[in-house]
Amino acid sequence: MRPRLIFYCQPVLGLGHLVRSLALLHGLPEFEIWFVNGGRPLTDELRQMAPANVRVVDLPALEADPNFHELLVAPAAGPPVAAPAGPEQPSIEMVWERRREILLELLERVAPEILLIELYPFGRLKFDAELRPLLEAAQTRSPAPRIVCSLRDILVAKRDQPGFEQFAIATANRFFDLILIHSDPRFQRLDETFQPLGQLTCRVEYTGYVTRPLGPGEQARPGGEPGIIASIGGGRVGVELLWSTIRASRLLQPTLPHHLKIFTGPYLPETDLRELSAECGRDRQIEVQRFTPDLALEMSRASLSISLAGYNTCMDIIIAGVPAIVLPFTGNNNLEQTQRARKLAALGLVRIISPDELNAVRLAELMERALSRPQTRSSPGLDLGGVEKTARILGALASGEW
Protein backbone atom coordinates (compact mmCIF):
# COMPACT_ATOMS: atom_id res chain seq x y z
CA MET A 1 0.00 0.00 0.00
CA ARG A 2 1.40 3.38 -0.98
CA PRO A 3 1.88 6.00 1.76
CA ARG A 4 -0.79 8.69 1.80
CA LEU A 5 -0.05 12.40 1.81
CA ILE A 6 -2.31 15.45 2.13
CA PHE A 7 -0.72 18.60 0.66
CA TYR A 8 -2.43 21.89 1.57
CA CYS A 9 -1.68 24.95 -0.59
CA GLN A 10 -3.40 28.35 -0.37
CA PRO A 11 -2.70 30.75 -3.26
CA VAL A 12 -4.01 34.23 -2.47
CA LEU A 13 -2.83 36.41 -5.37
CA GLY A 14 -0.64 34.76 -7.99
CA LEU A 15 0.45 31.33 -9.16
CA GLY A 16 3.79 31.04 -7.38
CA HIS A 17 2.85 28.91 -4.39
CA LEU A 18 0.61 26.73 -6.53
CA VAL A 19 3.12 26.10 -9.34
CA ARG A 20 5.94 25.34 -6.90
CA SER A 21 3.71 22.90 -5.01
CA LEU A 22 2.67 21.17 -8.23
CA ALA A 23 6.34 20.84 -9.19
CA LEU A 24 7.07 19.10 -5.88
CA LEU A 25 4.29 16.60 -6.53
CA HIS A 26 6.16 15.27 -9.57
CA GLY A 27 8.89 13.98 -7.28
CA LEU A 28 6.48 11.84 -5.25
CA PRO A 29 5.22 9.05 -7.54
CA GLU A 30 5.36 6.50 -4.72
CA PHE A 31 2.75 8.42 -2.69
CA GLU A 32 -1.01 8.55 -2.94
CA ILE A 33 -1.65 12.30 -2.76
CA TRP A 34 -4.62 14.54 -2.02
CA PHE A 35 -3.72 18.08 -3.11
CA VAL A 36 -5.86 20.67 -1.34
CA ASN A 37 -6.16 23.93 -3.26
CA GLY A 38 -7.61 26.84 -1.26
CA GLY A 39 -7.57 29.35 -4.12
CA ARG A 40 -9.60 29.51 -7.31
CA PRO A 41 -10.43 26.12 -8.84
CA LEU A 42 -7.58 24.95 -11.02
CA THR A 43 -7.90 25.70 -14.71
CA ASP A 44 -7.64 22.74 -17.08
CA GLU A 45 -4.04 23.71 -17.88
CA LEU A 46 -3.07 23.82 -14.22
CA ARG A 47 -4.93 20.61 -13.42
CA GLN A 48 -2.97 18.86 -16.15
CA MET A 49 0.25 19.87 -14.38
CA ALA A 50 -0.62 17.51 -11.51
CA PRO A 51 0.70 13.94 -11.92
CA ALA A 52 -1.61 10.93 -12.18
CA ASN A 53 -1.25 9.89 -8.52
CA VAL A 54 -2.74 13.20 -7.31
CA ARG A 55 -6.38 13.90 -6.49
CA VAL A 56 -7.15 17.62 -6.47
CA VAL A 57 -9.48 18.89 -3.74
CA ASP A 58 -10.68 22.44 -4.47
CA LEU A 59 -11.88 24.18 -1.30
CA PRO A 60 -14.44 26.99 -1.57
CA ALA A 61 -12.05 29.62 -2.83
CA LEU A 62 -10.59 32.54 -0.89
CA GLU A 63 -8.05 35.07 -2.16
CA ALA A 64 -6.59 38.49 -1.41
CA ASP A 65 -7.33 41.74 -3.17
CA PRO A 66 -4.42 42.88 -5.40
CA ASN A 67 -2.92 44.99 -2.59
CA PHE A 68 -3.09 42.26 0.08
CA HIS A 69 -5.37 44.41 2.22
CA GLU A 70 -8.40 42.13 2.44
CA LEU A 71 -9.34 38.47 2.15
CA LEU A 72 -12.24 37.90 -0.24
CA VAL A 73 -14.50 35.13 -1.46
CA ALA A 74 -13.40 34.19 -4.98
CA PRO A 75 -16.25 33.29 -7.33
CA ALA A 76 -15.92 30.57 -9.96
CA ALA A 77 -15.26 33.30 -12.55
CA GLY A 78 -14.64 37.03 -12.54
CA PRO A 79 -13.05 39.23 -9.89
CA PRO A 80 -13.18 38.48 -6.14
CA VAL A 81 -16.04 40.03 -4.20
CA ALA A 82 -16.47 41.38 -0.70
CA ALA A 83 -20.21 42.00 -1.02
CA PRO A 84 -22.72 40.42 1.38
CA ALA A 85 -23.96 36.95 0.52
CA GLY A 86 -26.58 36.71 -2.18
CA PRO A 87 -28.46 33.85 -3.81
CA GLU A 88 -25.29 32.64 -5.57
CA GLN A 89 -22.62 34.16 -3.33
CA PRO A 90 -21.95 32.71 0.15
CA SER A 91 -20.68 34.92 2.94
CA ILE A 92 -17.06 34.60 3.98
CA GLU A 93 -18.21 33.14 7.33
CA MET A 94 -20.07 30.38 5.45
CA VAL A 95 -16.99 29.72 3.34
CA TRP A 96 -14.75 29.43 6.40
CA GLU A 97 -17.11 26.94 8.02
CA ARG A 98 -17.38 24.79 4.92
CA ARG A 99 -13.62 24.78 4.40
CA ARG A 100 -13.03 23.59 7.97
CA GLU A 101 -15.56 20.80 7.49
CA ILE A 102 -13.92 19.63 4.25
CA LEU A 103 -10.42 19.62 5.76
CA LEU A 104 -11.43 17.68 8.87
CA GLU A 105 -13.44 15.17 6.84
CA LEU A 106 -10.52 14.68 4.46
CA LEU A 107 -8.12 14.07 7.34
CA GLU A 108 -10.47 11.47 8.84
CA ARG A 109 -11.12 9.70 5.52
CA VAL A 110 -7.56 9.65 4.16
CA ALA A 111 -5.67 9.01 7.43
CA PRO A 112 -2.40 10.22 5.88
CA GLU A 113 1.10 9.31 6.93
CA ILE A 114 2.18 12.89 6.11
CA LEU A 115 0.30 16.19 6.33
CA LEU A 116 2.20 18.80 4.31
CA ILE A 117 1.27 22.48 4.75
CA GLU A 118 2.65 25.09 2.37
CA LEU A 119 3.97 28.32 4.02
CA TYR A 120 1.93 28.34 7.28
CA PRO A 121 2.84 29.18 10.07
CA PHE A 122 5.47 31.43 8.42
CA GLY A 123 2.74 33.06 6.35
CA ARG A 124 -0.99 32.72 5.61
CA LEU A 125 -1.73 33.65 9.22
CA LYS A 126 -5.32 34.56 8.34
CA PHE A 127 -5.89 30.88 7.63
CA ASP A 128 -5.13 29.88 11.21
CA ALA A 129 -8.92 29.62 11.67
CA GLU A 130 -8.96 26.45 9.57
CA LEU A 131 -5.41 25.16 9.89
CA ARG A 132 -5.17 25.10 13.67
CA PRO A 133 -8.26 22.84 14.00
CA LEU A 134 -6.79 20.60 11.29
CA LEU A 135 -3.43 20.37 13.06
CA GLU A 136 -5.05 19.74 16.43
CA ALA A 137 -7.15 16.96 14.95
CA ALA A 138 -4.09 15.47 13.25
CA GLN A 139 -2.19 15.29 16.53
CA THR A 140 -5.01 13.39 18.24
CA ARG A 141 -5.05 10.62 15.63
CA SER A 142 -3.44 7.26 16.30
CA PRO A 143 -1.15 6.93 14.55
CA ALA A 144 -0.69 10.65 14.04
CA PRO A 145 0.63 11.87 10.68
CA ARG A 146 4.02 13.52 10.47
CA ILE A 147 3.42 17.23 9.94
CA VAL A 148 5.68 19.12 7.53
CA CYS A 149 5.92 22.74 6.34
CA SER A 150 6.96 23.53 2.74
CA LEU A 151 8.61 26.95 2.72
CA ARG A 152 10.10 29.21 0.04
CA ASP A 153 13.40 31.06 0.32
CA ILE A 154 12.28 34.54 1.46
CA LEU A 155 9.54 35.53 3.92
CA VAL A 156 7.52 38.73 3.80
CA ALA A 157 8.02 41.16 6.68
CA LYS A 158 4.95 41.78 8.83
CA ARG A 159 3.75 44.99 10.47
CA ASP A 160 4.14 43.34 13.89
CA GLN A 161 7.29 41.37 13.12
CA PRO A 162 8.05 40.35 16.74
CA GLY A 163 4.47 39.16 17.25
CA PHE A 164 4.54 37.23 13.99
CA GLU A 165 7.84 35.57 14.85
CA GLN A 166 6.57 34.55 18.28
CA PHE A 167 3.43 33.04 16.73
CA ALA A 168 5.37 31.16 14.03
CA ILE A 169 7.89 29.69 16.48
CA ALA A 170 5.23 28.63 18.99
CA THR A 171 3.01 27.08 16.31
CA ALA A 172 5.84 25.28 14.52
CA ASN A 173 7.26 23.89 17.76
CA ARG A 174 3.83 22.67 18.90
CA PHE A 175 2.64 21.00 15.72
CA PHE A 176 5.39 20.47 13.14
CA ASP A 177 7.94 17.70 12.82
CA LEU A 178 9.89 19.17 9.94
CA ILE A 179 10.40 22.47 8.06
CA LEU A 180 11.55 22.11 4.43
CA ILE A 181 13.14 25.31 3.09
CA HIS A 182 13.23 25.33 -0.70
CA SER A 183 16.41 27.36 -1.08
CA ASP A 184 20.17 27.08 -1.36
CA PRO A 185 21.57 28.45 1.94
CA ARG A 186 24.72 29.62 0.13
CA PHE A 187 22.51 32.06 -1.79
CA GLN A 188 19.59 32.78 0.53
CA ARG A 189 19.22 31.66 4.13
CA LEU A 190 15.82 31.75 5.78
CA ASP A 191 17.19 33.53 8.85
CA GLU A 192 17.89 36.56 6.65
CA THR A 193 14.14 37.21 6.73
CA PHE A 194 13.24 35.15 9.82
CA GLN A 195 15.86 35.80 12.46
CA PRO A 196 14.64 33.45 15.26
CA LEU A 197 15.08 30.35 13.08
CA GLY A 198 17.39 28.85 15.70
CA GLN A 199 14.53 28.75 18.22
CA LEU A 200 12.76 26.01 16.30
CA THR A 201 12.79 22.66 18.08
CA CYS A 202 11.54 20.74 15.04
CA ARG A 203 13.93 19.58 12.34
CA VAL A 204 14.87 22.09 9.60
CA GLU A 205 16.23 21.05 6.19
CA TYR A 206 17.25 23.06 3.13
CA THR A 207 16.26 21.23 -0.05
CA GLY A 208 17.69 23.42 -2.80
CA TYR A 209 15.49 25.37 -5.19
CA VAL A 210 12.43 23.76 -6.76
CA THR A 211 12.75 23.66 -10.55
CA ARG A 212 11.91 21.53 -13.59
CA PRO A 213 15.19 21.06 -15.47
CA LEU A 214 15.13 21.24 -19.25
CA GLY A 215 16.06 18.20 -21.30
CA PRO A 216 19.17 18.28 -23.53
CA GLY A 217 17.09 18.81 -26.67
CA GLU A 218 15.13 21.69 -25.17
CA GLN A 219 17.97 24.14 -24.69
CA ALA A 220 18.81 25.24 -28.24
CA ARG A 221 17.64 28.69 -29.29
CA PRO A 222 16.35 28.89 -32.86
CA GLY A 223 18.00 31.24 -35.30
CA GLY A 224 16.39 34.18 -37.05
CA GLU A 225 14.88 37.25 -35.38
CA PRO A 226 15.32 37.57 -31.61
CA GLY A 227 12.42 36.32 -29.53
CA ILE A 228 11.21 38.07 -26.38
CA ILE A 229 9.01 36.50 -23.70
CA ALA A 230 6.97 38.82 -21.45
CA SER A 231 5.07 37.31 -18.50
CA ILE A 232 3.41 38.39 -15.26
CA GLY A 233 2.77 35.12 -13.41
CA GLY A 234 -0.89 34.61 -12.57
CA GLY A 235 -1.90 37.94 -14.08
CA ARG A 236 -3.67 39.66 -11.21
CA VAL A 237 -0.80 42.14 -10.86
CA GLY A 238 1.77 43.47 -13.32
CA VAL A 239 -0.33 44.32 -16.37
CA GLU A 240 1.47 47.69 -16.55
CA LEU A 241 4.65 45.76 -17.40
CA LEU A 242 2.93 44.18 -20.40
CA TRP A 243 1.69 47.55 -21.68
CA SER A 244 5.17 49.07 -21.34
CA THR A 245 6.69 46.06 -23.14
CA ILE A 246 4.24 46.41 -26.05
CA ARG A 247 5.10 50.10 -26.46
CA ALA A 248 8.82 49.42 -26.13
CA SER A 249 8.54 46.66 -28.75
CA ARG A 250 7.04 49.13 -31.20
CA LEU A 251 9.92 51.55 -30.61
CA LEU A 252 12.48 48.80 -31.25
CA GLN A 253 10.88 46.99 -34.16
CA PRO A 254 12.03 49.34 -37.00
CA THR A 255 15.72 49.04 -36.08
CA LEU A 256 15.78 45.70 -34.26
CA PRO A 257 13.15 43.33 -35.71
CA HIS A 258 11.98 40.75 -33.19
CA HIS A 259 9.06 38.60 -32.10
CA LEU A 260 7.32 39.27 -28.78
CA LYS A 261 5.26 36.57 -27.08
CA ILE A 262 3.15 37.73 -24.13
CA PHE A 263 1.77 35.43 -21.43
CA THR A 264 -0.92 37.28 -19.50
CA GLY A 265 -1.56 34.66 -16.82
CA PRO A 266 -4.85 32.80 -16.26
CA TYR A 267 -6.11 35.34 -13.71
CA LEU A 268 -5.76 38.50 -15.79
CA PRO A 269 -9.26 40.04 -15.89
CA GLU A 270 -11.09 39.45 -19.17
CA THR A 271 -11.40 43.20 -19.81
CA ASP A 272 -7.61 43.59 -19.65
CA LEU A 273 -7.12 40.58 -21.89
CA ARG A 274 -9.50 41.97 -24.51
CA GLU A 275 -7.80 45.37 -24.43
CA LEU A 276 -4.33 43.84 -24.78
CA SER A 277 -5.40 41.54 -27.60
CA ALA A 278 -7.16 44.34 -29.46
CA GLU A 279 -4.18 46.66 -29.03
CA CYS A 280 -1.75 44.05 -30.37
CA GLY A 281 -3.94 43.01 -33.29
CA ARG A 282 -2.12 45.36 -35.66
CA ASP A 283 1.37 44.32 -34.50
CA ARG A 284 2.56 41.38 -36.57
CA GLN A 285 5.49 40.82 -34.23
CA ILE A 286 3.37 40.45 -31.06
CA GLU A 287 1.54 37.32 -29.94
CA VAL A 288 -0.73 37.23 -26.86
CA GLN A 289 -1.42 33.99 -24.97
CA ARG A 290 -3.07 33.27 -21.63
CA PHE A 291 -0.77 30.67 -20.11
CA THR A 292 2.00 28.17 -20.67
CA PRO A 293 2.59 25.20 -18.36
CA ASP A 294 6.33 25.37 -19.11
CA LEU A 295 7.61 28.94 -19.01
CA ALA A 296 11.24 27.79 -18.72
CA LEU A 297 10.96 26.00 -22.06
CA GLU A 298 9.50 29.12 -23.70
CA MET A 299 12.30 31.21 -22.20
CA SER A 300 14.96 28.77 -23.40
CA ARG A 301 13.83 29.42 -26.98
CA ALA A 302 13.93 33.20 -26.53
CA SER A 303 16.67 35.82 -26.49
CA LEU A 304 15.21 37.88 -23.63
CA SER A 305 12.71 37.50 -20.80
CA ILE A 306 10.74 40.39 -19.28
CA SER A 307 8.82 39.53 -16.13
CA LEU A 308 8.12 40.03 -12.46
CA ALA A 309 10.59 38.48 -9.99
CA GLY A 310 8.66 35.71 -8.25
CA TYR A 311 10.34 32.51 -7.06
CA ASN A 312 9.23 30.30 -9.95
CA THR A 313 9.86 32.85 -12.70
CA CYS A 314 13.37 33.51 -11.39
CA MET A 315 14.08 29.78 -11.32
CA ASP A 316 12.79 29.53 -14.91
CA ILE A 317 15.18 32.34 -15.91
CA ILE A 318 18.09 30.45 -14.34
CA ILE A 319 17.13 27.11 -15.90
CA ALA A 320 16.65 28.70 -19.33
CA GLY A 321 19.87 30.71 -19.11
CA VAL A 322 18.12 33.64 -20.76
CA PRO A 323 19.01 37.34 -20.30
CA ALA A 324 16.26 38.90 -18.20
CA ILE A 325 14.73 42.19 -17.16
CA VAL A 326 12.61 41.95 -14.01
CA LEU A 327 10.15 44.28 -12.32
CA PRO A 328 9.82 43.18 -8.67
CA PHE A 329 6.31 43.28 -7.24
CA THR A 330 6.19 45.75 -4.32
CA GLY A 331 2.47 45.93 -3.46
CA ASN A 332 1.68 46.52 0.23
CA ASN A 333 5.42 47.09 0.86
CA ASN A 334 6.18 43.48 -0.05
CA LEU A 335 9.95 43.31 -0.62
CA GLU A 336 10.29 39.56 -1.21
CA GLN A 337 10.76 39.88 -4.98
CA THR A 338 13.06 42.89 -4.59
CA GLN A 339 15.40 40.96 -2.28
CA ARG A 340 15.58 37.99 -4.63
CA ALA A 341 16.07 40.18 -7.70
CA ARG A 342 18.90 42.15 -6.11
CA LYS A 343 20.82 38.98 -5.33
CA LEU A 344 20.31 37.65 -8.84
CA ALA A 345 21.35 41.02 -10.27
CA ALA A 346 24.56 40.87 -8.22
CA LEU A 347 25.32 37.57 -10.00
CA GLY A 348 24.66 39.20 -13.38
CA LEU A 349 21.59 37.03 -14.03
CA VAL A 350 18.94 39.77 -14.27
CA ARG A 351 18.59 43.50 -14.79
CA ILE A 352 16.11 45.22 -12.47
CA ILE A 353 13.72 47.90 -13.66
CA SER A 354 11.93 49.77 -10.88
CA PRO A 355 8.31 50.99 -10.98
CA ASP A 356 9.60 54.57 -11.07
CA GLU A 357 11.54 54.01 -14.30
CA LEU A 358 8.99 51.77 -16.01
CA ASN A 359 8.21 53.48 -19.31
CA ALA A 360 8.48 52.48 -22.95
CA VAL A 361 11.62 54.51 -23.70
CA ARG A 362 13.61 53.21 -20.72
CA LEU A 363 12.46 49.65 -21.24
CA ALA A 364 13.34 49.80 -24.94
CA GLU A 365 16.86 50.93 -24.00
CA LEU A 366 17.29 47.94 -21.67
CA MET A 367 15.81 45.55 -24.23
CA GLU A 368 18.12 46.79 -26.98
CA ARG A 369 21.14 46.53 -24.70
CA ALA A 370 20.27 42.95 -23.72
CA LEU A 371 19.53 41.83 -27.29
CA SER A 372 22.74 43.39 -28.63
CA ARG A 373 25.00 41.39 -26.33
CA PRO A 374 26.36 37.95 -27.32
CA GLN A 375 23.99 35.23 -26.13
CA THR A 376 25.87 33.04 -23.66
CA ARG A 377 24.63 30.61 -21.03
CA SER A 378 26.15 30.76 -17.58
CA SER A 379 25.56 28.55 -14.57
CA PRO A 380 25.01 30.39 -11.28
CA GLY A 381 26.10 27.32 -9.30
CA LEU A 382 22.89 27.18 -7.23
CA ASP A 383 21.46 23.96 -5.82
CA LEU A 384 18.42 23.36 -8.06
CA GLY A 385 17.62 19.86 -6.78
CA GLY A 386 14.73 20.82 -4.51
CA VAL A 387 12.25 18.35 -6.01
CA GLU A 388 14.58 15.37 -5.66
CA LYS A 389 15.75 16.14 -2.12
CA THR A 390 12.21 16.86 -0.92
CA ALA A 391 11.13 13.49 -2.32
CA ARG A 392 13.96 11.66 -0.54
CA ILE A 393 13.15 13.31 2.79
CA LEU A 394 9.40 12.70 2.58
CA GLY A 395 9.99 9.10 1.53
CA ALA A 396 12.21 8.52 4.56
CA LEU A 397 9.67 10.25 6.81
CA ALA A 398 6.78 8.09 5.56
CA SER A 399 8.76 4.88 6.00
CA GLY A 400 9.77 5.73 9.57
CA GLU A 401 13.47 6.16 8.76
CA TRP A 402 13.34 9.67 10.25
Buried (B, 14 or more C-beta within 10 A) or exposed (E): EEBBBBBBBBBBBBBBBBBBBBBBBBBBEBBBBBBBBBBBBBEEEBBEBBBEBBEBBBBBBBBBBBEBEEBBBBBEEEBBBEEEBEEEEBEBEEBBBBBBEBBBEBBEEBEBBBBBBBBBBBBBBBBBEBBBBBBEBBEEEEEEBBBBBBBBBBBBBBEEEEEBBEBBBEBBEBBBBBBBBBBBBEBBBBEBBBEEBEEBEBBBEBBBBBBBEBEEEBBEBEEEEBBBBBBBBBBBBBBEBBBBBBBBBBBBBEEBEBBBBBBBBBBBBEEBBEEBBEBBEEBEBBEBEBBBEEBBBBBBBBBBBBBBBBBBBBBBBBBBBBBBBBBBBBBBEBBBBBBBBBBBBEEEBBBBBEEEEBEBEBBBBBBBEBBEEEEEEEEBEBBBBBBBBBBEBBBEBBEEEB
